[in-house]
């Protein structure tokens, strides 16, 4: 009875998951990761324990998809002058520089920063999504944030990190 | 930090995630992960919630039953993989629309009886499904066809719990003593449907 119909689950969590993926993989790839995340969730859904924290569970899946995606991309990476911009239905680059900086963070720091500061999750949930202790999640978010600040300051001085 | 991320436009995330959710539903259908598809259909007797499985139409609900509760019931009874997917129910929608426009006397899609209890109730519903458009029968007759001629009242109860009203035409079953009798989905709907089918004098 506590496990809602998947339609309700999708409706309730689609915005935070999408927001997380936008921040983690960028607008060009958020749609693909979103689809993979919810299809994986749909596959596992009937066997899910009823008392599970669904928000934390789906963000854990999204975190893994974002990390896998980052690895696949790194393996494929070919240096090009300008990355062709795939059409996307998301017009969400409020601050493109900051987004780029976030995506340049190491995986774990990036995920921690996004979970904590974009999705406003408590550290207990960040830890669950990352599969680490609360202290480790706190440390990753802190490190990530420090690095972002450093990158921003460099930009303001006219240099690029 | 939070403020900087706040510059993302909320409305854009909302609509982009809505489109992305739609493509999840399309992919789920293609991958065979959609156990129950639901849709709402406008009709003169109110907005109907219809649900289908791979086997066929499994549920029709009047708006008096809250749609979110009906979906929970489907998740509980059939599978939690319930998706809102009007496309999967196009055929049902089309035929119901034709029925309400007076252009269709019988439905040609398959039914899934998963929500109909087996035994006597199920037999009553199956007998009811065979009453032709435009005619009526009685509770006693349905009981008889289900194998228990004296169980008219029990037949009435089975019809009251019909999971697929309109399509399994429980509105065509009336008391032998006259009048149109009761209806699980409010009597005015029963009267409306019988009039639509030309089964009521006057």
Interface residues (C-beta under 8 A of the other chain):
Chain A: X1 X3 X4 X5 X6 X7 X8 X10 X11 X14 X15 X17 X18 X19 X22 X23 X30 X31 X34 X35 X38 X39 X42 X43 X45 X46 X88 X89 X90 X91 X92 X93 X94 X95 X98 X117 X118 X120 X145 X148
Chain B: X1 X2 X4 X5 X6 X7 X8 X9 X12 X13 X14 X15 X16 X17 X18 X19 X20 X21 X23 X24 X25 X27 X28 X31 X33 X36 X38 X68 X71 X72 X74 X75 X76 X79 X80 X81 X82 X83 X84
